[in-house]
Amino acid sequence: MKLVLQRVTQASVSVDGKIIAEIGQGLLILAGVGREDNGSQIGWLAKKCAELRIFADEKGKMNLSVKDVSGSTLVVSQFTLFAGCEKGRRPDFLSAAPPAQAEKLYLQFAEALRKEGVSVQTGKFGAMMQISLVNDGPVTIILER
């Protein structure tokens, strides 16, 4: 799996012009599932997302986690994280998991975050989504496992 974490003050996902999920302070997590992924990495990634100290403490140091600040997460599936751009001008997605595998692992990741004590909202798997966010910092971190 590949994750792109963005520290946000707010984020939302819309489908067909309607907001289906939104959060205030927290993390927007774009989650890509690769063809080789089997779910063994989900626990580690969820724990890392929940405990990564990337929010400012009272002294302005990145010393607090999303849990520490009572923040939320918005998890959106993002197969394009596995885009292959080595050849030609059109990306291929040969490394991305097939939809059934990707949806299953994406949902397992969201549930693992909940089990870590984090509030979780999700996008709609496979839908054309519009994402709005206010990146705080900006702070953007890539996690792979």
C-alpha positions in Angstrom: 0.0 0.0 0.0 1.0 3.6 -0.6 -0.5 6.4 1.5 -0.3 10.1 1.1 -1.1 11.9 4.3 -2.0 15.5 4.3 -2.4 17.4 7.5 -5.5 19.5 7.1 -7.6 22.0 8.9 -10.6 20.7 6.9 -11.3 18.4 4.0 -14.3 17.0 2.2 -15.3 14.6 -0.6 -18.1 15.2 -3.1 -19.7 12.8 -5.5 -22.1 14.2 -8.1 -21.9 17.6 -6.5 -23.0 16.4 -3.0 -20.6 16.2 0.0 -20.5 12.6 1.2 -17.9 13.0 3.9 -16.1 15.9 5.6 -13.7 16.4 8.5 -12.2 19.4 10.4 -8.7 19.2 11.7 -7.0 15.9 10.9 -5.6 13.9 8.1 -6.7 13.5 4.5 -5.3 10.1 3.6 -5.1 9.1 -0.1 -4.8 5.3 -0.1 -3.5 3.2 -3.0 -3.5 -0.6 -3.0 -1.0 -2.4 -5.1 -1.4 -5.7 -7.0 1.1 -7.3 -4.6 -0.6 -6.1 -1.4 -2.2 -8.8 0.8 -3.3 -6.9 3.9 -0.3 -7.8 6.0 0.8 -4.2 6.1 -2.5 -2.7 7.1 -2.0 -2.8 10.9 1.4 -1.2 10.7 0.1 1.6 8.4 -3.0 2.3 10.5 -0.9 2.5 13.7 1.6 4.7 12.1 -1.1 7.1 10.7 -2.8 7.2 14.1 0.4 7.9 16.1 2.6 9.9 13.7 3.5 13.1 15.5 2.9 15.7 12.8 0.6 18.2 14.6 2.0 21.2 16.5 2.2 21.2 20.3 1.9 24.4 22.4 5.4 25.4 21.4 4.8 24.9 17.7 6.8 21.7 17.4 5.4 18.8 15.5 5.0 16.6 18.5 1.3 15.5 18.6 -0.6 12.8 16.7 -4.0 13.0 15.1 -5.2 11.1 18.2 -3.6 13.6 20.5 -5.4 16.5 18.9 -8.7 14.6 18.7 -8.6 15.0 14.9 -10.3 12.9 12.3 -9.2 11.2 9.1 -10.7 11.2 5.7 -9.6 8.1 3.7 -10.0 8.2 -0.1 -9.0 5.3 -2.4 -6.4 6.5 -5.0 -5.3 3.8 -7.5 -3.4 6.4 -9.4 -0.7 6.3 -6.7 0.4 3.2 -8.6 0.7 4.9 -11.9 3.6 3.7 -14.1 5.0 6.7 -16.0 8.3 5.2 -17.2 7.2 4.7 -20.8 5.3 7.0 -23.1 3.1 9.9 -22.1 0.1 8.0 -20.8 0.4 6.3 -17.3 -0.3 2.7 -16.9 -1.8 1.2 -13.8 -0.5 -2.4 -14.1 0.9 -2.2 -10.5 -2.5 -1.2 -9.0 -4.7 -3.9 -7.5 -7.8 -5.0 -9.3 -10.9 -3.3 -8.0 -12.2 -6.2 -5.8 -8.9 -6.6 -4.0 -8.3 -2.9 -3.7 -11.8 -2.2 -2.2 -11.4 -5.0 0.3 -8.0 -3.8 1.5 -9.0 -0.1 1.5 -12.0 -0.8 3.7 -9.8 -3.0 6.0 -7.4 -0.1 6.3 -10.2 2.3 7.3 -11.5 -0.2 9.9 -7.9 -0.6 11.3 -7.7 3.1 11.8 -11.0 3.0 13.7 -9.6 0.3 15.9 -6.6 2.6 16.6 -9.2 5.1 18.1 -9.3 7.5 15.2 -12.5 8.9 13.8 -12.7 7.9 10.1 -14.7 9.1 7.2 -14.3 7.6 3.7 -14.8 8.5 0.1 -16.8 6.3 -2.3 -14.7 3.6 -3.7 -14.6 3.6 -7.5 -16.5 6.9 -7.9 -15.4 10.1 -9.6 -14.8 12.3 -6.5 -13.9 15.9 -6.0 -11.8 16.5 -2.9 -11.5 19.9 -1.2 -8.9 20.5 1.5 -7.0 23.1 3.3 -3.5 21.7 3.7 -2.1 22.8 7.1 1.5 23.7 6.9 1.6 22.4 4.3 2.5 19.0 5.7 2.4 16.1 3.3 4.0 12.7 4.1 4.2 9.5 2.0 4.0 6.1 3.7 4.6 2.8 1.9 4.8 -0.7 3.3 
